[in-house]
Amino acid sequence: MKTVKDYIRSIADFPHEGIMFRDVTTLFADPRGFRMAIDQLLHPWAGEQIDKVVGLEARGFILGGAIAHQLSKGFVPIRKKGKLPGQTISQSYKLEYGEAIMELHDDAIQPGEKVLIVDDLLATGGTCEAAIKLVERLGGEIVGCSFIVDLPELGGRNLLRDLGMQVHVLCEFDGA
């Protein structure tokens, strides 16, 4: 019996030398693997009220859209600076070298709405931390965060738990 991890391809030295890239496009391309991932990402939140699903750019859009469809709920993208057309709020976050900025439409989440945050990979947790801050600034209440892959050595899960988040991951890989 295959697991979600079995569908993920590892590519050495991408995007830089020394990086082992965990490619989830092979998971997305397989109908059984993709269905398994969506079902497993949703499983811990069964019975929870969820009003919106937030997906983080870019692979989180694929997952978030599928999960929102499954739940018959709205989908909200959080994007890199300058990619959303309407009025936005922004949040900077740290990268390995420097900073980046994520944005959210200022009317995408209503106060009190229950939100599930979804992405493909949890590394340092910086992108998700920025998303959490954006959702909370609009008054959203985060039910939890779901990821396909965790790279535990980079500490993202601990960061999110320290922020009071419930974190669900489908599999882990050693190394960066």
N, C-alpha and C positions, 0 to 999 in steps of 0.2 A: 504494500500500500504506500503510495507516494505521499510525502508531506509537502507543505508549501515550500520549504527550504530546498527540496529536490528540484523544483522548477526554476530556481534562481541561478543564473549564470555568473561566474566570477571571471573578471577580466583584469589581468595584471597590467600595472603601469598606466592606468587610465584614471583620471585625465592627466596625471603627472606620474613620473617615475616614482616607484615605491608605494603607490596607492593600489590597493586591490579593490576594484570597483564591483559592487554587488548590483547586477543588472536584473531588474524586475520585469523588463519588457518580455523576457521569455516566459515568465509567469503570466503576464497579461495576454500573451498570444495563445495560450493553451486554454480552451474553454473550461475544462475540468479544474485546472489549477486556479484560474481566475475566479471561478465560482466558489472554490474552496476558500480562497483568501478572503473574499467578500463575506462569506458566511462566518468565518472565524473572526474577522475584524468586528463583526456585529455581536457575536455570541455573548460577551460579558455584559453587554448593555441591554440585553433582553429584559423587558419589563420596565426599563427606565424611560422617563419622558424625555424625548429629544425633539426639539422644534426645528433646529437647523443643523446641517452638517457642513463644517468648514474644511476645505481642502487647501493644502499648502502647495504653492507653485513648485514644480509643475506636475509631477506624478501624483501628487495628492489630489489633483483635479480628477484624474481617472477614477481613483478609489472613491473619493468623496461623492462624485456624481453617481456612481453605481450604488453606493450605500444610501444616498438620499433617495434614489429611485426605489430601492428595496423598502425603505421606510415610508415612502410617499411624503417626504418632507422636502423643504427647500435646501438648495445647495448654495454656499457662499464661498467664493474664491478669495484667498489672501495672496496678493501678488507682489512682485518686486516693484519698486518705485517707478512711477510713470507709466504703468501698464493699464491702470483702471481709468475709464473715461469720466466718471463723475466726481463729486466731492468726496475726498478721502481723509482718513486720519492715518498717521504714519508712526512707525516705531523702528528705531535703529537696533541693530544687534551686531554682535562681534563675530567676525570671521577669523580664520587662522591668521590672516594678515589684513588688518583694517576692519572696516565696518560696512554693513549693507543696510538697506531700509526696506521694510515690508509695508504694504498699504492695504487698507480695507475701506470699502465704501462706508461713509458715515451714517447711512441709513440701512445697512445690511442686517444688523442685529438690533432687536428691540429690547429694552430693559426687561429683565426677568426671563427671557428666552433661554431654554436649555440647549447647550451646544456640545456637539461631539467634534473634536479636532482629529483629522486623519492625514497621514502622510506615509510615504513608502519607507523612509529610513530615519532612524533616530541615532544621531551621532553625538555631538556635543550638547544638543538641545536648544541651541541659540535661536534657531528659526521658530521652533515651537514656543519658546518663551516669549518671543516677540508677538506671535499670534495670540497667545494667552492674554498678554497685556492689551492688545487691540480689542479683543472680544470683551474683556472686563471693562475697558474704558467706555464701551457702549452699553454697559449694564447687563451683558450676557452672563449666564452662569454655566460654567464648563462642567459637563457630566464626566468627561474623561478624554483621554488621548489614545488613539490606536495607530499602530505602526506595523508594517510587515516585518522589517528588519531592525534589530538593535545591534549596535556596536558597543558592547558594555564597557570596553576599555576607555572609551571617550567620555563616559560619565553622564550622558544625557538623561537617562532614566532617573538617576539620583537627583539631578538638578530639578527635573519636573516634579518628582515626589517631594522635594524640599519646598516646592511652591504649592504643595497641597493637592497635586493632581493625581488621579488614578491613571495608571499607565498600563496599557495592554500591548504586548508585542507577540508576533507569531513565531519568530525564530531569531537566533543570535548567530553572529559570526565573530570570530576572534580577529583582532588586528584592525587597522584603519582602512 
